[in-house]
Amino acid sequence: MSVIYLLISISIVVAVGFFFAFVKAVKSGQYDDDYTPSVRMLFDDELKKSKTKTKIK
């Protein structure tokens, strides 16, 4: 029975460690999207054309 308590405590410590690593990665900007804004202007015309086609129907 004491092994279960040991495994639960270790898993909680590991989960908290992963949570802090995730928070640090988000704050450092690792999940920021740098690619999409640079190519958005290339696809603006296609988005506008598809919107007008749906309005005409």
Order of alpha helices (4+ residues) and beta strands (2+ residues): alpha-alpha
